[in-house]
């Protein structure tokens, strides 16, 4: 997403962050295989792993889950449903791919990481188009 924000000159208008719903890898850089797949597409990976916090519901306008399990976990963190309208699945914004979930490439080979990069590029482009259509980025 950061790559697309920079290419569309929207970096000063959109704040983007990434957080997991579990405590795995907190503080670690992106997986080296994902970094390699991203570099192959001219994308520089940034940041380090952090865990989602309930306060993130207030900090962000949109909370995007990569798969159904993460989606349900996020909804459980909001038992009163105050932020449910902010929580969506990333693949809802895909324009070309028909996946419902972003697959976890962790136990597979390089092809899985490349596929996830392609899928996320499609979803991120679709999300930005949606935000522009909804006049959020005018």
C-alpha positions as CSV (number, residue, x, y, z in Angstrom):
1,X,0.0,0.0,0.0
2,X,2.8,2.4,0.8
3,X,4.3,1.8,-2.6
4,X,1.0,2.7,-4.3
5,X,0.4,5.7,-2.0
6,X,3.8,7.0,-3.1
7,X,3.2,6.3,-6.8
8,X,-0.2,8.0,-6.7
9,X,1.3,10.9,-4.6
10,X,-1.1,10.3,-1.7
11,X,1.5,9.5,1.0
12,X,0.7,12.8,2.7
13,X,-3.1,12.1,2.7
14,X,-3.2,8.5,3.9
15,X,-1.7,6.8,6.9
16,X,-1.1,3.1,6.5
17,X,0.0,0.6,9.1
18,X,0.1,-3.1,9.5
19,X,-0.6,-5.2,12.6
20,X,-1.3,-8.8,13.3
21,X,-4.0,-10.3,15.5
22,X,-1.5,-12.7,17.2
23,X,1.7,-12.0,19.0
24,X,3.9,-13.9,16.5
25,X,7.0,-12.1,15.3
26,X,6.4,-8.8,17.2
27,X,9.3,-6.5,16.4
28,X,10.6,-8.6,13.5
29,X,11.2,-7.2,10.0
30,X,9.1,-8.5,7.1
31,X,9.8,-12.2,6.1
32,X,12.8,-12.3,3.8
33,X,10.9,-14.3,1.2
34,X,8.1,-11.7,1.1
35,X,10.8,-9.0,0.9
36,X,12.4,-10.8,-2.1
37,X,9.0,-11.1,-3.8
38,X,8.2,-7.5,-3.2
39,X,11.7,-6.4,-4.5
40,X,11.1,-8.4,-7.6
41,X,8.1,-6.1,-8.3
42,X,10.1,-2.9,-7.4
43,X,8.5,-2.6,-3.9
44,X,10.5,-1.9,-0.8
45,X,9.2,-3.5,2.3
46,X,9.2,-1.4,5.5
47,X,8.4,-1.6,9.1
48,X,8.3,-4.4,11.7
49,X,5.7,-6.7,13.1
50,X,3.3,-5.4,15.7
51,X,0.2,-6.6,17.3
52,X,-3.2,-5.0,16.7
53,X,-4.5,-3.0,19.8
54,X,-8.1,-2.1,20.6
55,X,-7.0,1.6,20.4
56,X,-6.4,1.0,16.6
57,X,-10.1,1.0,16.1
58,X,-10.0,4.7,17.1
59,X,-6.8,5.6,15.3
60,X,-7.8,4.3,11.8
61,X,-10.8,4.8,9.5
62,X,-10.4,1.3,8.1
63,X,-9.3,-2.0,9.6
64,X,-8.6,-4.5,6.9
65,X,-8.3,-8.2,7.7
66,X,-6.4,-10.6,5.4
67,X,-8.6,-13.6,6.1
68,X,-11.8,-14.8,7.7
69,X,-10.0,-15.9,10.9
70,X,-8.4,-12.4,11.4
71,X,-11.7,-10.8,10.5
72,X,-13.6,-12.7,13.2
73,X,-10.8,-12.0,15.7
74,X,-11.1,-8.3,15.0
75,X,-14.8,-8.4,15.5
76,X,-14.4,-10.2,18.8
77,X,-12.1,-7.3,20.0
78,X,-15.1,-5.1,19.5
79,X,-17.9,-6.9,21.4
80,X,-20.2,-3.9,21.4
81,X,-19.9,-3.6,17.6
82,X,-19.0,0.1,17.8
83,X,-16.3,-0.3,15.1
84,X,-17.8,-3.1,13.0
85,X,-18.4,-0.6,10.1
86,X,-14.6,-0.1,9.9
87,X,-13.7,-3.7,9.6
88,X,-13.6,-5.3,6.1
89,X,-11.7,-8.1,4.4
90,X,-8.9,-7.0,2.1
91,X,-10.0,-9.2,-0.8
92,X,-13.3,-7.3,-0.9
93,X,-11.4,-4.6,-2.8
94,X,-9.8,-7.0,-5.4
95,X,-10.7,-6.1,-9.0
96,X,-9.2,-9.0,-10.8
97,X,-8.7,-11.8,-8.3
98,X,-11.6,-13.8,-6.9
99,X,-10.0,-14.9,-3.6
100,X,-12.0,-14.4,-0.4
101,X,-8.9,-14.5,1.7
102,X,-5.2,-13.6,1.3
103,X,-3.5,-17.0,1.6
104,X,-0.7,-17.4,4.1
105,X,2.5,-18.2,2.0
106,X,4.6,-18.9,5.1
107,X,5.0,-22.7,4.6
108,X,5.1,-22.6,0.8
109,X,7.6,-21.6,-1.7
110,X,8.5,-18.4,-3.5
111,X,5.5,-18.7,-5.9
112,X,3.2,-18.3,-2.9
113,X,4.9,-15.0,-1.9
114,X,4.7,-13.7,-5.4
115,X,1.1,-14.6,-5.6
116,X,0.3,-12.7,-2.4
117,X,2.1,-9.6,-3.6
118,X,0.1,-9.7,-6.8
119,X,-3.2,-10.2,-4.9
120,X,-2.4,-7.4,-2.5
121,X,-1.5,-5.0,-5.2
122,X,-4.8,-5.7,-6.8
123,X,-6.7,-5.2,-3.5
124,X,-4.7,-2.1,-2.6
125,X,-5.4,-0.5,-6.0
126,X,-9.0,-1.4,-5.7
127,X,-9.2,0.1,-2.2
128,X,-7.6,3.4,-3.4
129,X,-10.0,3.5,-6.3
130,X,-12.9,2.9,-3.9
131,X,-11.7,5.7,-1.6
132,X,-11.3,8.1,-4.6
133,X,-14.8,7.1,-5.8
134,X,-16.3,7.7,-2.4
135,X,-14.7,11.2,-2.3
136,X,-12.6,10.2,0.7
137,X,-9.4,11.2,-1.2
138,X,-10.7,14.3,-2.9
